[in-house]
Amino acid sequence: MVRHAMLALMMSCTALPALAHDGVLDVVAPFELKGPDPIQSGNIFLKMDVVETLVDTDEEGRLLPGLATAWDTASDGLRWSFTLREGVMFHDGTPMDAPAVATALIRSLENGGLLAKAPIKDIHASGAHRVDITLQTPFAMLPAMLAEYRAAIIAPSAIKADGTITALIGTGAYKVTELAPPNKLALQAFDGYWGKPAAIETAVYTASSRSETRALMAESGDADVTISLDPASVRRLSGTEGLEVRSVAIPRVLMLKVNGTRYDAQTRKALSLAIDRDGIARAVLRYPEGATQMFPPGMAGWHDATLTPLRYDPAAARAALEALGWTEGADGVLQKDGKKLEIEILTYPDRPELPLVAAVLEQEFAAIGAKATINSTNFSEIPTRHTDGTLDTALFARNFALLPDPVGTLLQDYAPDGEWGAMGWSNTAFTAGVTAMAEGTAPEDTRARLVATLQAELPVLPIAWYQQTMAISDSVKGVVLDPFERTLGLKSVEWAE
């Protein structure tokens, strides 16, 4: 909760020691609330322990029981059955039974939830505590999709006949007492919660888009948990009395997408050698190191420590380009067949680090004889120009954490083509492997082969793994820093003694 003293603090920009807690667990983040619909703001509702999903995950993305205690599939892979946890109540006092769950899932399916991407034929209650989902084709990723926030289970009383959500009524450890989009969500511990009740009675979520403001709130004690700090705020808050600054690598990757019809595999490898990933990570992002491959270490099964890491060697990059027939022109820019090696880097300022990284890439490409031009514009230009074929390269961040398993993203982006992944690149074996993983028929070594293909052919150039950084007040204990950004562990957070 933002106190009146905050205004004076912001005007003076003077750091104050953290204050004693006021009985309210205050969480501050940059993400605005768009209303009570989990499809729009369910990521916030899930973090704040208001809603829950049938399937949960651990910190390495492995699937765990949630509101469903177990699930199984028929031998043909066309029917999945989910056994529901008994004794669970919605915040309005009604039971979470199979008809209620089926209603919530159908609503998500029909109104823009991720389930619409699955080959679902039918969802129906089978008894009081079992939900059956029938598929048109086998789809092994279904349990992972049910862990995504847009598949959160809400009460039938919250859903109008036209699918509109009238109120936020979930099953979580906290229930809503006030929802005031876009900035405020006030919560109270739900005394009918099926699990261990929340240790702190009252919590408030505040959306604040400016990182500087969030940092000030952390310093003043107006925030007990402050999510998503920029590098300057991390430096400022590190070592501040009464605060702990923590970071974890998350499955969001800063990458340079290249047009494969212009840049063949050997050219892509040369450009990759020109990128000082560690230098960019440390100087621009204030991360300890750059990306050595596509997926960060926290992604169980997808990070392969045995792969030869991506490296920085501008001399080798220049030599590789010369071996491909590029020669230096009078202006120092490499040329071939009468054309200069000119690279347009399309990016967007919504993430403030992207134009800065683009500026570094401009210099690093110049060092190997390529002339780069930065075009910082709207992010929607990337898929638009991908589709019309005019995209040269694009610098952006891709989130692989929407699902605990990135197969869905890979299927969309790289097998064989996608607006946010590879452009002008295809690999038949890769496509077959991803498809087989989605269907549940892939051999055990498929994941390793897919990762090795991305490393060998570089359809996109990974640069850095993103970090989720939080400032946590010493007044609380038990806050979880989840690489998949699903939870803060609020229902188990306690006031420190």
C-alpha positions in Angstrom: 0.0 0.0 0.0 1.4 3.4 -1.0 1.6 5.8 1.9 1.3 9.5 1.8 5.0 9.8 2.7 5.8 8.4 -0.7 5.1 11.6 -2.5 7.6 13.6 -0.4 10.1 10.8 -0.9 9.8 10.9 -4.6 10.2 14.7 -4.7 13.3 14.6 -2.6 14.7 11.4 -4.1 16.3 10.8 -0.6 16.7 7.1 0.4 15.2 6.2 3.7 15.7 3.1 5.8 13.1 0.4 5.5 10.1 0.9 7.8 8.5 -1.6 10.1 5.6 -3.4 8.5 2.1 -2.2 8.9 0.3 -5.5 8.7 -0.2 -5.3 5.0 2.0 -7.3 2.6 2.7 -4.8 -0.2 3.8 -6.1 -3.6 4.8 -3.7 -6.4 5.4 -4.6 -10.0 5.3 -2.9 -13.4 2.4 -5.0 -14.8 -1.0 -3.2 -15.0 -4.3 -4.8 -14.2 -6.7 -5.0 -17.1 -9.7 -6.3 -15.2 -11.0 -9.5 -13.6 -10.4 -11.8 -16.6 -7.6 -14.3 -16.0 -7.0 -14.3 -19.8 -6.0 -10.7 -19.5 -4.4 -10.4 -16.1 -4.1 -14.0 -14.9 -0.4 -13.8 -14.6 -0.8 -11.3 -11.8 -3.7 -13.2 -10.1 -1.6 -16.4 -10.1 1.4 -14.7 -8.6 -0.8 -13.2 -5.9 -2.3 -16.6 -5.0 -5.9 -15.6 -6.0 -6.4 -18.2 -8.7 -4.9 -21.6 -9.2 -4.6 -24.0 -12.1 -5.2 -27.8 -12.4 -1.5 -28.4 -13.0 1.3 -26.7 -11.1 5.1 -26.6 -11.7 8.2 -26.6 -9.6 11.1 -24.1 -10.0 12.6 -26.2 -12.8 9.4 -26.4 -14.8 8.4 -29.9 -13.9 4.7 -30.6 -13.7 3.1 -31.1 -10.3 -0.4 -31.6 -9.0 -2.4 -28.4 -8.5 -6.2 -28.4 -8.3 -5.9 -31.8 -10.1 -4.2 -34.5 -8.0 -3.6 -36.8 -10.9 -4.1 -37.1 -14.7 -3.8 -39.9 -17.2 -4.4 -40.5 -20.9 -6.0 -43.2 -23.0 -3.8 -45.5 -24.9 -4.6 -43.7 -28.2 -3.7 -40.3 -26.7 -7.1 -38.8 -27.6 -8.6 -38.6 -24.1 -7.2 -37.1 -21.0 -8.8 -37.5 -17.5 -8.0 -35.2 -14.6 -8.9 -36.2 -11.1 -9.8 -33.1 -9.0 -8.7 -32.3 -5.5 -11.7 -32.8 -3.2 -12.8 -30.3 -0.5 -11.8 -27.2 -2.5 -14.1 -24.1 -2.3 -14.3 -21.0 -4.5 -14.1 -17.7 -2.7 -17.9 -17.4 -3.0 -18.4 -20.5 -1.0 -19.4 -22.8 -3.9 -17.6 -26.1 -4.4 -14.9 -26.6 -7.0 -16.3 -29.7 -8.7 -16.0 -31.1 -12.1 -18.9 -29.2 -13.7 -17.4 -25.9 -12.4 -13.9 -26.8 -13.7 -15.3 -27.8 -17.1 -17.2 -24.5 -17.3 -14.0 -22.5 -16.6 -11.9 -24.4 -19.1 -14.5 -24.1 -21.9 -14.7 -20.4 -21.2 -10.9 -20.2 -21.6 -11.0 -22.3 -24.7 -13.6 -20.1 -26.4 -12.4 -16.7 -25.3 -8.7 -16.4 -26.2 -7.0 -18.8 -23.8 -4.0 -20.8 -24.8 -6.1 -23.9 -24.8 -7.4 -22.7 -28.2 -4.0 -23.7 -29.6 -4.6 -27.3 -28.5 -6.5 -29.8 -30.7 -9.4 -30.0 -28.2 -12.7 -31.6 -29.3 -14.6 -31.6 -26.1 -14.4 -30.8 -22.3 -16.9 -32.3 -19.9 -17.4 -33.4 -16.3 -17.2 -37.1 -15.7 -18.7 -37.5 -12.3 -18.2 -35.0 -9.4 -14.4 -35.0 -9.3 -13.2 -35.9 -12.8 -12.9 -33.8 -15.9 -12.3 -35.5 -19.3 -10.8 -33.7 -22.3 -11.2 -35.3 -25.7 -8.7 -34.4 -28.5 -8.9 -34.5 -32.2 -5.2 -35.7 -32.4 -2.8 -36.8 -29.7 -1.3 -33.8 -27.8 1.1 -34.6 -25.0 1.5 -31.0 -24.0 -2.0 -30.6 -22.7 -1.1 -30.9 -18.9 1.5 -28.2 -19.5 -1.1 -25.9 -21.1 -3.3 -26.4 -18.1 -0.6 -24.9 -15.9 -0.7 -21.6 -17.8 -2.4 -18.7 -16.2 -5.1 -18.3 -18.8 -6.3 -21.8 -17.8 -6.9 -20.7 -14.2 -10.0 -22.1 -12.6 -12.7 -19.5 -11.7 -16.1 -19.9 -10.2 -19.2 -20.3 -12.6 -20.8 -17.4 -10.7 -18.1 -15.1 -12.2 -18.9 -16.0 -15.8 -21.8 -14.4 -17.7 -23.6 -16.3 -20.4 -21.6 -14.4 -23.1 -18.3 -15.4 -21.5 -17.7 -12.0 -19.8 -16.0 -12.1 -16.4 -18.0 -10.2 -13.8 -15.7 -10.7 -10.8 -12.5 -12.4 -9.8 -13.5 -15.5 -7.9 -10.9 -18.2 -7.6 -9.7 -20.9 -5.2 -6.5 -19.4 -4.0 -5.2 -18.6 -0.5 -6.3 -14.9 -1.0 -9.6 -13.5 -2.1 -10.3 -10.1 -3.6 -11.6 -7.2 -1.5 -10.8 -4.5 -4.1 -9.9 -4.6 -7.8 -9.2 -1.1 -9.2 -7.6 -1.4 -12.6 -5.1 -0.5 -13.7 -3.1 -0.1 -10.5 -4.5 -1.8 -7.4 -5.6 -5.2 -6.2 -6.4 -5.6 -2.5 -6.6 -9.1 -0.9 -7.6 -10.8 2.3 -6.7 -14.3 3.4 -9.4 -16.8 2.5 -10.4 -18.7 5.6 -11.9 -21.5 3.5 -8.7 -22.3 1.6 -8.2 -26.0 1.0 -4.5 -25.9 2.0 -2.5 -24.3 4.7 -4.0 -20.8 5.2 -2.0 -17.7 4.3 0.2 -16.5 7.1 -0.4 -12.8 6.5 -4.0 -11.6 6.6 -3.9 -8.7 4.1 -2.0 -8.1 0.9 -2.0 -5.4 -1.8 -0.7 -5.4 -5.3 0.3 -2.0 -6.8 1.2 -1.5 -10.5 3.9 1.1 -11.1 5.4 1.3 -14.6 8.5 3.3 -13.7 11.5 1.4 -12.3 12.7 4.4 -10.5 9.4 4.7 -8.6 9.5 1.1 -7.7 13.0 1.4 -6.3 12.0 4.4 -4.2 9.0 2.4 -2.8 11.4 -0.4 -1.9 13.8 2.0 -0.1 11.0 3.8 1.8 9.3 0.6 3.0 6.2 1.2 0.9 6.9 -2.1 -0.8 7.7 -5.4 0.9 8.3 -7.1 -2.4 9.4 -5.1 -5.4 9.4 -7.0 -8.8 11.4 -6.2 -11.9 14.2 -3.7 -11.2 16.4 -2.2 -13.9 20.2 -2.4 -13.7 20.5 1.2 -12.3 18.0 0.3 -9.5 19.8 -2.9 -8.7 23.0 -1.0 -8.2 21.2 1.6 -6.1 19.4 -0.9 -3.9 22.2 -3.5 -3.4 23.5 -3.1 0.1 20.7 -0.9 1.2 19.9 -1.5 4.9 16.7 -3.5 5.3 16.5 -4.9 1.8 17.8 -7.9 0.0 18.2 -7.8 -3.8 17.8 -11.2 -5.5 18.1 -12.3 -9.1 17.4 -15.5 -11.1 17.8 -16.4 -14.7 14.4 -16.8 -16.3 13.3 -18.5 -19.6 13.2 -15.2 -21.5 16.0 -14.8 -24.1 17.4 -11.7 -25.7 18.1 -12.7 -29.3 18.9 -11.4 -32.7 16.7 -12.9 -35.4 18.2 -12.9 -38.9 16.7 -13.4 -42.3 17.9 -16.8 -43.3 17.3 -16.1 -47.0 20.0 -13.5 -46.9 22.3 -14.8 -44.1 23.2 -18.5 -44.6 24.4 -20.7 -41.8 28.0 -19.7 -42.2 27.3 -16.0 -42.3 25.1 -16.4 -39.2 27.9 -18.1 -37.4 30.3 -15.3 -38.4 27.9 -12.7 -37.0 27.5 -14.7 -33.9 31.3 -14.7 -33.4 31.2 -10.9 -33.5 28.9 -10.6 -30.5 30.6 -10.0 -27.1 27.8 -11.6 -25.1 29.5 -11.4 -21.7 30.4 -7.7 -22.3 26.8 -6.9 -23.3 25.4 -8.8 -20.3 27.7 -7.1 -17.8 27.9 -3.5 -19.2 24.3 -3.0 -20.4 22.2 -5.5 -18.5 24.3 -5.9 -15.3 24.0 -9.6 -15.6 26.9 -11.9 -14.7 27.3 -13.5 -18.1 25.8 -13.7 -21.6 24.0 -16.6 -23.1 26.1 -19.6 -24.1 23.1 -21.3 -25.9 19.4 -20.7 -26.4 18.0 -22.0 -23.0 19.2 -20.9 -19.6 20.4 -23.4 -16.9 17.1 -23.2 -15.0 15.2 -24.9 -17.8 15.4 -28.6 -16.9 16.2 -30.8 -19.8 16.6 -28.0 -22.3 19.9 -26.5 -21.2 22.8 -28.8 -22.4 26.0 -28.1 -20.4 27.9 -30.4 -22.8 27.3 -28.1 -25.8 30.3 -26.1 -27.1 29.3 -22.6 -25.9 28.8 -19.6 -28.2 32.0 -17.6 -28.2 33.3 -14.1 -29.0 36.1 -14.0 -31.5 35.9 -11.0 -33.9 39.1 -12.0 -35.7 37.6 -15.4 -36.5 34.3 -13.6 -37.6 36.2 -11.4 -40.0 38.2 -14.4 -41.4 35.0 -16.4 -41.9 33.4 -13.6 -43.8 36.5 -13.2 -46.0 36.4 -17.0 -46.7 32.8 -16.5 -47.9 34.0 -14.0 -50.5 33.6 -10.7 -48.7 36.3 -8.1 -49.3 37.0 -4.7 -47.8 35.9 -1.7 -49.8 37.4 1.8 -49.8 35.2 2.9 -47.0 36.1 -0.1 -44.8 32.8 -1.9 -45.3 32.9 -5.5 -46.6 31.3 -6.0 -50.0 30.5 -8.9 -52.3 29.1 -9.0 -55.8 28.8 -5.3 -55.7 26.8 -5.2 -52.5 27.9 -3.9 -49.1 27.4 -5.9 -46.0 24.8 -3.6 -44.5 22.6 -4.8 -41.6 19.4 -3.2 -40.4 18.8 -4.0 -36.7 15.0 -3.6 -36.1 14.1 -3.2 -32.4 11.8 -1.4 -30.1 12.1 0.9 -27.0 9.4 -0.7 -24.9 12.2 -2.7 -23.3 14.7 0.1 -22.6 17.7 -2.3 -22.8 17.0 -3.2 -26.4 18.2 0.1 -28.1 21.3 0.1 -25.9 22.2 -3.5 -26.9 21.5 -2.6 -30.6 24.0 0.3 -30.2 26.6 -2.2 -29.0 25.9 -4.6 -31.8 26.3 -1.7 -34.3 29.8 -1.1 -33.0 30.7 -4.8 -32.9 29.5 -5.5 -36.4 31.5 -2.4 -37.6 34.6 -4.0 -36.1 34.3 -6.9 -38.5 33.5 -4.8 -41.5 29.7 -4.7 -41.5 27.7 -1.5 -41.5 24.7 -1.7 -39.2 21.8 0.7 -39.0 19.4 0.8 -36.0 15.7 1.1 -36.5 13.9 1.5 -33.1 10.2 1.4 -33.8 7.0 -0.4 -32.6 7.5 -4.1 -31.7 4.6 -5.0 -34.0 6.9 -4.2 -37.0 8.9 -7.4 -36.3 6.1 -9.9 -37.2 4.7 -7.5 -39.9 8.0 -7.3 -41.7 8.7 -11.0 -41.1 5.4 -11.8 -42.9 6.0 -9.4 -45.8 9.6 -10.6 -46.2 11.3 -7.2 -45.7 12.9 -8.0 -42.3 16.7 -8.1 -42.2 17.5 -8.7 -38.5 15.4 -8.0 -35.4 16.6 -7.6 -31.8 13.9 -8.7 -29.2 13.1 -10.7 -26.1 11.3 -14.0 -26.5 9.5 -15.5 -23.5 9.7 -19.3 -23.2 8.0 -19.3 -19.8 4.4 -19.1 -21.0 4.4 -22.8 -20.6 6.6 -24.9 -18.3 7.6 -26.8 -21.5 8.9 -24.7 -24.4 7.7 -27.2 -27.1 4.7 -25.1 -27.8 6.8 -22.0 -28.5 9.3 -24.0 -30.6 6.4 -25.5 -32.6 5.1 -22.1 -33.4 8.5 -20.3 -34.0 10.9 -22.8 -35.5 8.9 -25.7 -37.1 9.2 -24.6 -39.8 8.6 -20.9 -39.5 7.0 -18.3 -37.1 6.7 -14.6 -36.8 8.8 -14.5 -33.6 11.3 -17.2 -34.4 13.2 -18.3 -37.4 12.8 -16.6 -40.7 13.9 -18.2 -44.0 15.1 -21.3 -42.1 13.7 -24.8 -42.0 15.0 -28.2 -40.9 12.9 -31.3 -41.6 14.4 -33.3 -38.7 13.8 -30.4 -36.3 10.2 -30.0 -37.4 9.6 -33.7 -37.0 11.2 -33.8 -33.6 9.1 -30.9 -32.2 5.9 -32.3 -33.7 6.7 -35.7 -32.1 7.3 -34.1 -28.7 4.0 -32.3 -28.9 2.3 -35.6 -29.7 4.1 -37.5 -27.1 5.8 -39.9 -29.5 9.3 -38.6 -29.5 12.3 -40.7 -28.6 14.1 -39.8 -25.4 17.0 -38.1 -27.0 14.8 -35.7 -29.1 15.2 -32.8 -26.7 18.9 -32.9 -26.9 18.9 -33.2 -30.7 16.7 -30.1 -31.0 18.9 -28.1 -28.7 22.0 -29.2 -30.6 20.4 -28.2 -33.9 19.6 -24.7 -32.7 23.2 -24.4 -31.5 24.7 -25.7 -34.7 22.6 -23.8 -37.3 21.8 -20.6 -35.3 18.4 -19.7 -36.9 18.5 -17.0 -34.3 21.4 -15.7 -32.3 21.0 -15.9 -28.6 22.6 -13.0 -26.7 21.6 -13.0 -23.1 19.3 -14.8 -20.6 17.1 -12.4 -18.8 17.2 -12.1 -15.0 14.2 -11.5 -12.8 15.3 -9.2 -10.0 13.4 -8.4 -6.9 14.0 -6.3 -3.8 12.6 -8.0 -0.6 12.2 -6.2 2.7 13.8 -7.8 5.7 10.4 -7.5 7.4 9.2 -10.6 5.5 10.5 -14.1 4.9 9.7 -16.9 2.6 9.3 -15.0 -0.7 10.0 -17.3 -3.7 11.9 -16.1 -6.7 10.5 -18.4 -9.4 12.3 -18.7 -12.8 8.9 -19.3 -14.5 7.4 -16.2 -12.8 4.3 -18.2 -11.7 4.5 -17.6 -8.0 5.9 -15.4 -5.2 5.0 -18.0 -2.6 2.8 -15.4 -0.9 0.6 -17.9 0.9 3.6 -19.1 2.8 5.3 -15.7 3.4 5.5 -14.6 7.0 6.5 -11.5 8.9 10.1 -11.8 10.1 10.6 -11.8 13.9 
